[in-house]
Amino acid sequence: MNRKWSFVLLGTSIPSQRETATAKGASRNLKRLICFFTVLVIALFAQPAAGQLLTASTSSSTNSSGADQATGVIVRTNLGLSGLQTVCALNGCLVQGSLDGTQGLVFLVQPPQGLSPNILAATLSLVSGIIDAEPDQLVALPVTSGAGPFLTIVPSYLYDQASVSYFGSVVWNGYANQPAAQVINLAKAQSTFQVTGAGIVADIDTGVDPNHPALQPVLLPGYDFTRNQPGGSEMTDLNGATGSGCDSCQASFVDQHTAAMLDQQTAAMLDQQTAAMLDHTGLAAFGHGTEVLGVVHMVAPTAQLMPLKAFSANGTGTLSNILRAIYYGVQNHTNIINMSFELGSSSVELTQAVNYATTNGVICAASAGNDGLEEVVYPAGLQNSVMGVASTNYFEWRSSFSNYGDQVVWVAAPGEEIVTTYPFGAYSVTSGTSFTSPMVAGTAALLFSLQPGINQSSAASAIAHAEWIGPDLGYGELDVFHAVASLEPR
């Protein structure tokens, strides 16, 4: 279905590119376009304020509550920046900037005030030299479930705070030796094959706590696409939300025996003062990126981690920022990209970006989604380029919240009551397919230890050596030992 839709979108540009029957016919169509654009611009600019355009270089705007808004159009063109600017000069739109880094083919365009991005996308698709155009999308992290609560209890192992040395850092025992690690045969794989992770794993998410003791030794600076600045810290989101200026604050752990329930998904070992600070509507997804990277680190503790911040603490981001993050990761030597988010419909440019990643040797994993349905979400549904990961419980049954079906699931992994890192140097317990995908990304980093340069196809084949547990969950539940063993010389 994705390929069919791509064909239809691309097909809209064929008449303007191939209409060579006669010069007279081409001239007639050009006049119609000019007439249409003229009428449209006159209508839009009838009032003095109508000509005001966004001038920020960001790929999304921000409303008074801090929520991202997708207001632009994503355009792929062979006209180059100057050619696209000329097109926009005729149509009242504004080129905000490139989305694909050094490629110079994909741009974000802002429509004139009052013009729907859908209309601008349809209009630009008629222009010769525009390969495709699609409205930017608002994307939300799956911090809620459509199939009931994620978490009902706080497991005892969250309270296991005994310090253990873990491949270069000191972590809680309840994190390093939690049940999920045992289910996927992690320690056996690490010790038998002497693999602890290599390469760079990028996570497109809310960022990371750059001062977390467990993660700090392997963290790379990353990039914040929500602010267009280097660094991928999610602690900067606390400034605007709470006014507390918390770039480097740490929890004081006044009461380390109480897990603060932050939402239906996450309970974190925080003191009450810190937990109260996070009781804010704009922080629904705060900590998500630190948690996801903590799962990658649990599986591949010596792999380097690159936080690519494309989502705000409220859990929202834009497709355009996700695209920027993918291209940035590839062009900055990432080997593996984790994507713990989902789009309900396919996107031509998301498909192009993921294909660009895999063509350049990058391995991609994504969450299968938390709607509890047999449905296809993206990017997990791009199975030629992405491994979609579902969730199981400790009885090896599909989690009630996990999406399923072979069209979206490559493998499954434990996704309930996962202990992982949390901002302020803390630890949390959380559930969802957001935390199964990084187990696969971490496994890919272990494979990279044995076979540097391993590609998407080979990694997916190795990870398919899973424990089959029933239909609709792909190749079954992740078995890290068997995945790594499949690469060993016979």
C-alpha positions in Angstrom: 0.0 0.0 0.0 2.9 2.3 0.8 4.4 1.8 -2.7 1.1 2.4 -4.3 0.6 5.7 -2.5 4.2 6.7 -3.3 3.4 6.1 -7.0 0.3 8.3 -6.9 2.1 11.2 -5.2 5.0 11.0 -7.6 2.6 10.6 -10.5 1.1 14.0 -9.8 4.2 15.6 -11.2 4.4 13.6 -14.4 2.1 15.8 -16.5 4.2 18.9 -15.9 7.4 17.0 -16.5 6.5 15.0 -19.6 3.9 17.2 -21.3 5.9 17.7 -24.5 3.2 17.0 -27.1 3.3 20.5 -28.5 4.6 23.9 -27.5 1.1 25.2 -27.7 -0.2 22.7 -25.2 2.6 23.4 -22.8 2.0 27.1 -23.0 -1.7 26.7 -22.4 -1.1 24.6 -19.2 1.5 27.1 -18.0 -1.0 30.0 -18.4 -3.6 28.1 -16.4 -1.1 27.5 -13.6 -0.1 31.2 -13.6 -3.7 32.2 -13.6 -4.5 29.9 -10.7 -1.5 31.1 -8.7 -2.4 34.8 -9.4 -6.0 34.4 -8.2 -4.8 32.4 -5.2 -2.2 35.0 -4.2 -4.6 37.9 -4.7 -7.2 36.2 -2.5 -4.6 35.5 0.2 -3.0 38.9 0.2 -6.2 40.9 0.1 -5.7 42.0 3.8 -2.5 43.8 4.9 -1.6 41.1 7.5 -1.9 38.2 5.0 1.6 38.5 3.7 3.3 37.8 7.1 5.3 34.6 7.0 7.2 32.7 9.6 10.9 33.5 9.3 12.3 31.1 11.9 14.6 28.4 10.6 12.9 25.7 12.7 10.7 23.1 11.1 7.8 23.7 13.4 6.2 26.6 15.2 5.3 26.8 18.9 2.1 27.9 20.4 1.6 29.5 23.8 1.5 26.2 25.6 4.8 25.0 24.1 3.2 22.4 21.8 4.8 21.9 18.4 2.6 22.5 15.4 3.2 21.1 11.9 2.5 24.0 9.6 4.8 23.5 6.6 5.1 21.4 3.5 7.9 19.0 2.9 9.2 19.3 -0.7 11.6 17.1 -2.7 12.9 18.9 -5.7 15.8 18.8 -8.2 15.6 22.6 -8.7 18.0 23.2 -5.8 17.5 25.8 -3.1 17.6 28.8 -5.4 15.2 27.2 -7.9 12.7 26.4 -5.1 13.1 29.9 -3.7 12.1 31.2 -7.2 9.0 29.0 -7.2 8.1 30.2 -3.8 8.6 33.8 -4.8 5.9 33.3 -7.4 3.5 31.6 -5.0 4.0 33.5 -1.7 5.6 30.6 0.2 8.8 30.7 2.1 11.7 28.1 2.0 12.6 27.6 5.7 15.6 25.4 5.1 17.0 22.0 4.1 15.9 18.8 5.8 18.4 16.4 4.3 21.7 18.0 5.2 24.3 17.6 2.5 21.9 16.0 0.0 20.2 19.3 -0.9 17.0 17.7 -2.3 14.5 18.0 0.6 13.2 21.3 2.0 10.6 22.6 4.4 8.4 25.3 2.8 6.0 27.5 4.8 2.7 28.4 3.1 1.4 32.0 3.1 -0.7 32.8 6.1 -4.2 31.5 5.7 -3.3 28.9 3.1 -3.6 25.2 4.0 -0.5 23.1 3.7 -2.6 20.6 1.8 -3.4 23.1 -0.8 0.2 24.3 -1.1 1.4 20.7 -1.4 -1.1 20.0 -4.2 -0.1 23.2 -5.9 3.6 22.6 -5.7 3.2 19.1 -7.0 2.1 20.5 -10.3 5.3 22.5 -10.8 8.0 21.0 -13.1 11.1 20.1 -11.0 9.1 19.4 -7.9 9.3 15.6 -7.4 6.9 15.4 -4.5 5.3 17.6 -1.8 3.5 16.5 1.3 2.2 18.4 4.4 4.3 18.2 7.5 2.8 16.1 10.2 2.5 16.4 14.0 3.8 13.2 15.6 3.2 12.2 19.2 5.3 9.8 21.2 3.2 6.7 22.4 3.1 7.7 26.1 -0.4 6.5 26.4 -2.0 3.2 25.4 -5.2 2.6 23.5 -5.6 -0.8 25.2 -5.6 0.0 28.9 -2.8 1.0 31.4 0.8 0.2 30.7 1.7 -0.3 34.3 -0.2 -1.5 37.4 2.6 -2.4 39.9 6.1 -1.3 40.8 8.3 -4.5 40.8 10.6 -5.3 43.7 13.7 -5.2 41.5 13.3 -1.4 41.0 14.3 -1.1 44.7 17.5 -3.2 44.1 19.9 -0.3 44.4 23.0 -2.3 45.0 25.8 -0.8 43.0 27.4 -3.0 40.4 30.2 -2.3 37.9 28.7 -2.5 34.4 31.3 -2.3 31.6 32.8 1.1 32.6 30.0 2.6 34.7 28.4 1.9 38.0 24.7 1.1 37.9 21.9 -0.3 40.0 21.8 -4.1 40.1 18.0 -4.0 39.5 18.8 -2.4 36.2 21.7 -4.5 35.0 20.2 -7.8 36.0 16.5 -7.3 35.6 14.2 -10.0 34.4 14.0 -8.6 30.8 17.8 -9.0 30.5 17.5 -12.6 31.6 14.6 -13.4 29.2 16.5 -12.2 26.1 19.6 -14.2 27.2 21.7 -11.0 27.3 24.4 -12.0 29.8 25.0 -15.3 28.1 25.5 -13.6 24.8 27.9 -10.9 26.3 30.0 -13.5 28.1 30.1 -16.3 25.5 31.0 -14.1 22.6 32.8 -11.3 24.5 30.5 -8.6 22.9 29.4 -5.5 24.7 28.5 -3.3 21.8 30.2 -1.1 19.2 29.4 1.6 16.8 27.1 4.6 17.3 23.4 4.1 18.2 21.3 7.2 17.6 17.9 7.6 19.2 15.3 10.0 17.8 13.4 11.1 20.9 13.1 13.7 23.6 16.8 13.8 24.2 18.8 12.6 27.2 20.0 13.6 30.7 23.6 14.2 29.7 24.7 13.9 33.3 23.3 10.5 34.1 26.2 8.5 35.6 25.3 5.3 33.8 25.1 6.9 30.4 27.7 9.7 30.5 30.7 7.7 29.6 29.3 6.7 26.3 27.2 9.7 25.3 27.9 11.8 22.2 26.7 15.4 22.1 23.9 14.8 19.6 21.7 17.6 18.3 18.5 19.4 19.4 16.3 19.9 16.4 13.5 21.5 18.4 15.9 24.4 19.2 18.3 24.1 16.3 21.3 23.8 18.5 24.1 21.3 19.3 23.5 18.9 22.2 20.6 16.6 22.8 19.7 17.4 26.5 16.1 17.0 27.5 16.8 18.8 30.7 16.5 22.1 28.9 12.8 21.5 28.5 12.4 22.0 32.2 13.3 25.7 32.0 10.2 26.8 30.2 7.8 24.3 31.8 8.7 24.9 35.4 10.8 28.0 35.5 13.2 26.1 37.7 16.3 26.3 35.5 17.2 22.6 35.8 19.9 22.0 33.2 22.1 20.1 35.6 20.0 19.4 38.6 20.0 16.0 40.2 17.5 14.3 42.5 18.5 14.4 46.2 16.9 11.0 46.9 15.5 12.1 50.3 13.4 9.0 50.2 14.9 6.3 48.1 12.3 3.7 49.1 9.4 5.4 47.3 8.8 5.2 43.6 7.0 8.3 42.5 4.2 7.5 40.0 4.7 10.1 37.3 2.0 8.8 34.9 0.4 5.5 33.9 3.6 4.5 32.0 6.4 5.4 34.4 7.3 5.3 38.0 10.7 6.8 38.9 12.8 6.6 42.1 12.6 10.3 42.9 12.2 12.4 46.0 8.8 14.0 46.4 10.1 17.5 45.7 11.5 16.4 42.3 8.4 14.4 41.5 6.1 17.4 42.3 8.2 19.5 39.9 7.3 17.1 37.1 3.6 17.3 37.8 3.1 19.6 34.8 0.9 19.1 31.7 3.7 20.1 29.4 6.0 17.2 30.6 4.0 14.2 29.6 7.0 12.6 27.8 9.8 14.1 29.8 12.4 11.4 30.4 11.3 9.2 27.5 14.6 9.7 25.6 16.7 8.9 28.7 14.7 5.8 29.4 15.0 4.6 25.8 18.8 5.1 25.7 19.1 3.4 29.0 17.6 0.3 27.5 20.1 0.4 24.6 22.9 0.8 27.1 21.7 -2.2 29.1 22.0 -4.4 26.1 25.1 -2.8 24.5 26.9 -1.0 27.3 30.0 0.0 25.3 28.2 1.3 22.2 28.3 5.1 21.9 24.9 6.8 22.2 23.8 9.8 20.1 20.7 11.6 21.3 18.8 13.3 18.4 16.1 15.5 20.1 13.2 15.8 17.7 10.4 15.7 20.3 9.5 18.2 23.1 8.8 17.2 26.7 5.1 17.3 25.9 5.6 14.3 23.6 5.0 16.1 20.3 7.3 16.5 17.4 7.1 17.1 13.7 7.8 14.8 10.7 10.2 17.4 9.3 12.3 17.3 12.5 12.3 13.5 12.4 13.6 13.6 8.8 16.3 16.1 9.8 17.3 13.7 12.6 17.6 10.7 10.3 19.7 12.5 7.7 21.8 14.1 10.4 22.4 10.7 12.0 23.5 9.1 8.8 25.7 12.0 7.8 27.3 11.9 11.2 28.4 8.3 11.1 25.6 6.6 13.0 25.5 2.9 12.6 22.1 2.2 14.2 19.0 4.3 14.5 16.2 3.6 17.0 12.8 5.2 16.5 10.4 4.7 19.4 7.5 6.5 17.8 4.8 5.8 15.3 2.9 7.5 12.5 -0.6 6.2 11.6 -0.1 6.7 7.9 2.8 6.3 5.5 4.9 9.2 4.3 6.8 9.4 1.1 9.6 11.3 2.6 9.9 9.2 5.7 10.2 6.2 3.4 12.9 8.0 1.4 14.8 9.0 4.5 14.8 5.5 6.0 15.8 4.0 2.6 18.7 6.5 2.5 19.8 5.3 5.9 19.8 1.6 5.0 21.4 2.3 1.7 24.2 3.9 3.6 24.6 0.9 5.9 22.6 2.1 8.9 20.4 -0.4 10.8 17.0 0.8 11.8 14.6 -0.4 14.5 11.2 1.0 15.5 8.4 0.4 18.0 5.3 -1.5 16.7 2.9 0.8 18.6 0.7 0.6 21.7 -2.8 0.4 20.3 -3.3 -3.3 20.9 -4.4 -3.7 17.3 -3.4 -5.6 14.2 -2.5 -2.5 12.3 0.4 -1.1 10.3 2.2 2.0 11.7 5.3 3.7 10.5 8.3 3.5 10.4 7.9 0.0 11.8 5.8 -1.0 8.8 8.7 -0.3 6.4 9.9 -3.9 6.7 12.4 -3.8 4.0 14.3 -1.1 5.9 13.1 -1.3 9.5 12.7 -4.0 12.2 9.4 -3.3 14.0 9.3 -4.6 17.6 6.3 -5.7 19.6 6.0 -6.2 23.3 5.6 -9.4 25.4 5.1 -9.9 29.1 7.1 -12.3 31.3 4.7 -15.2 30.4 5.9 -14.8 26.8 2.4 -13.6 25.8 1.8 -10.5 23.7 1.3 -7.5 25.9 -2.3 -6.3 25.7 -1.3 -2.9 24.6 1.1 -4.1 21.8 0.2 -3.9 18.2 0.7 -7.2 16.3 0.7 -8.7 12.8 3.5 -9.7 10.5 3.2 -6.5 8.5 4.5 -4.5 11.4 6.4 -6.9 13.7 9.8 -8.4 12.9 10.3 -9.7 16.4 9.0 -9.0 19.9 10.8 -8.3 23.2 9.9 -7.9 26.9 8.1 -4.6 27.2 6.5 -4.6 30.6 8.0 -3.3 33.8 11.4 -2.5 32.3 13.9 -0.8 34.7 15.9 1.8 33.0 17.7 5.2 33.4 15.7 8.3 34.2 16.7 12.0 34.3 18.3 13.4 37.5 20.6 10.4 37.6 17.6 8.3 38.7 16.1 5.0 37.6 12.5 4.2 36.6 10.2 1.3 35.7 8.2 1.7 32.5 6.3 -0.2 29.9 5.5 0.0 26.2 6.8 -0.9 22.8 9.0 2.2 23.1 11.3 0.1 25.2 11.3 -3.1 23.1 12.7 -1.4 20.0 15.9 -0.2 21.8 16.5 -3.8 22.9 16.8 -4.7 19.2 18.8 -1.6 18.5 21.2 -2.6 21.3 21.4 -6.2 19.9 22.4 -4.7 16.5 25.2 -2.9 18.3 26.4 -6.3 19.7 26.3 -7.7 16.2 28.4 -4.7 15.1 31.0 -5.8 17.7 31.5 -9.1 15.8 30.9 -7.8 12.3 31.7 -4.1 11.8 29.8 -2.7 8.9 26.9 -5.2 9.2 24.0 -3.9 7.2 20.2 -3.9 7.8 19.5 -7.1 5.9 22.2 -9.1 7.7 21.3 -7.7 11.1 17.6 -8.5 10.5 18.4 -12.0 9.5 20.5 -12.5 12.6 17.9 -11.1 14.9 15.3 -13.3 13.3 16.9 -16.2 15.1 14.3 -15.6 17.8 12.1 -17.8 20.0 8.8 -18.4 18.1 5.9 -17.9 20.5 2.9 -17.8 18.3 1.4 -16.1 15.3 1.3 -12.3 14.6 4.6 -11.6 16.4 7.0 -12.0 13.5 9.9 -14.4 14.2 9.1 -14.5 17.9 10.7 -13.2 21.1 14.2 -11.7 20.9 17.0 -14.1 21.8 20.3 -12.1 21.9 22.4 -15.2 22.3 21.0 -16.9 19.2 21.2 -13.7 17.2 24.9 -13.2 18.0 25.6 -16.9 17.6 24.2 -16.8 14.1 27.2 -14.6 13.0 29.8 -16.9 14.5 31.8 -18.9 11.9 30.7 -22.5 11.6 
